[in-house]
Amino acid sequence: MEYQSNNNDNSNRVSSPKRSLPVNRVLHGDCIEVMRQLPAGSIDFILTDPPYLVNYLDRSGRTIQNDNNTDWLKPAFKEAYRVLRPNSFMVTFYGWNKVDRFMDAWRNAGFYVVGHLVFRKRYASKTRFLRYEHEQAYLLAKGRPALPENPIADVIDMPYSGNKIHPTQKPVEALLPLIEAFSKEGSLVLDPFCGSGSALVAARQLSRRYLGIELDLGHHAAASRQLAATHGRGIAAVAA
Ligand SMILES: C[S@@+](CC[C@H](N)C(=O)[O-])C[C@H]1O[C@@H](n2cnc3c(N)ncnc32)[C@H](O)[C@@H]1O
């Protein structure tokens, strides 16, 4: 498969596998196939928010592609591991009631589990046996990365994003500490399930290079618009 970028410049289209590394782009396609075209070890940090495997359906009828099956889990994280530079990190959100499936896929790919993050919300996304007021992610390592100079806390506040441009939109503010802690200025940050592009905007705000992949055409367009706006405004203005 040949992937498509949000850029009109055809030079970003890759016609043969593993030929070049697109940067500061949002690519449209299945992340498994797109990552297969990327060179091994070419990504410095992965921050991603894959489907939670919960058959998501919101009040206005919005759904999430691939939230109803696990076919993509193992191949996607296998490719994520391959493209990640040795001795570096991936932070990935996950659905808490499917933790066994996610953990199996991460370990099968080769990742070590080195931390767990809780994102404290001031509202409940659902109320049933509990008021469900947090999101969660694992910090996973490929190889043995050096310890961060200033380790961040594993509990982070997560304000409500409003979910205006994506049904499960993460607020950029909650992602900034992760980008800061696990990558450096100029690092290449990948989000293979980028949705509306929140992680990419966070990377851009912190002067990292970014690469996003999104399967849904509408979300790909939304992410492309978000990133185009950050480029238009410049990093300082976006961070303000
Ligand atoms: C939980 S959402 C990410 C939301 C994002 N963090 C945001 O703030 O907007 C997961 C996204 O993964 C996309 N997706 C599902 N399967 C995919 C695949 N195989 N390749 C690329 N994207 C995929 C979905 O369309 C959805 O937008």
The ligand as an SDF file (V2000), in Angstrom:
LIG
                    3D

 27 29  0  0  0  0  0  0  0  0999 V2000
   -8.8910    6.7170   20.6240 C   0  0  0  0  0  0  0  0  0  0  0  0
   -8.8480    7.4250   19.0480 S   0  0  0  0  0  0  0  0  0  0  0  0
   -7.5080    8.6140   19.1490 C   0  0  0  0  0  0  0  0  0  0  0  0
   -7.9620    9.9870   19.5770 C   0  0  0  0  0  0  0  0  0  0  0  0
   -6.8300   10.9850   19.6410 C   0  0  0  0  0  0  0  0  0  0  0  0
   -5.9520   10.7070   20.7570 N   0  0  0  0  0  0  0  0  0  0  0  0
   -7.3360   12.4110   19.7470 C   0  0  0  0  0  0  0  0  0  0  0  0
   -6.9970   13.1040   20.7350 O   0  0  0  0  0  0  0  0  0  0  0  0
   -8.0670   12.8500   18.8540 O   0  0  0  0  0  0  0  0  0  0  0  0
   -8.1430    6.1570   18.0570 C   0  0  0  0  0  0  0  0  0  0  0  0
   -8.0330    6.5060   16.5880 C   0  0  0  0  0  0  0  0  0  0  0  0
   -7.3830    5.4280   15.9040 O   0  0  0  0  0  0  0  0  0  0  0  0
   -7.9310    5.3610   14.5850 C   0  0  0  0  0  0  0  0  0  0  0  0
   -7.6140    4.0290   14.0440 N   0  0  0  0  0  0  0  0  0  0  0  0
   -8.2190    2.8570   14.3130 C   0  0  0  0  0  0  0  0  0  0  0  0
   -7.5900    1.8530   13.6710 N   0  0  0  0  0  0  0  0  0  0  0  0
   -6.5360    2.4120   13.0080 C   0  0  0  0  0  0  0  0  0  0  0  0
   -5.5060    1.8830   12.1750 C   0  0  0  0  0  0  0  0  0  0  0  0
   -5.4270    0.5740   11.9090 N   0  0  0  0  0  0  0  0  0  0  0  0
   -4.5960    2.7370   11.6700 N   0  0  0  0  0  0  0  0  0  0  0  0
   -4.6750    4.0670   11.9290 C   0  0  0  0  0  0  0  0  0  0  0  0
   -5.6300    4.6260   12.7030 N   0  0  0  0  0  0  0  0  0  0  0  0
   -6.5540    3.7950   13.2460 C   0  0  0  0  0  0  0  0  0  0  0  0
   -9.4050    5.6540   14.7790 C   0  0  0  0  0  0  0  0  0  0  0  0
  -10.0210    6.1110   13.5920 O   0  0  0  0  0  0  0  0  0  0  0  0
   -9.3580    6.7220   15.8860 C   0  0  0  0  0  0  0  0  0  0  0  0
   -9.3940    8.0330   15.3460 O   0  0  0  0  0  0  0  0  0  0  0  0
  1  2  1  0
  2  3  1  0
  2 10  1  0
  3  4  1  0
  4  5  1  0
  5  6  1  0
  5  7  1  0
  7  8  2  0
  7  9  1  0
 10 11  1  0
 11 12  1  0
 11 26  1  0
 12 13  1  0
 13 14  1  0
 13 24  1  0
 14 15  1  0
 14 23  1  0
 15 16  2  0
 16 17  1  0
 17 18  1  0
 17 23  2  0
 18 19  1  0
 18 20  2  0
 20 21  1  0
 21 22  2  0
 22 23  1  0
 24 25  1  0
 24 26  1  0
 26 27  1  0
M  CHG  2   2   1   9  -1
M  END
$$$$
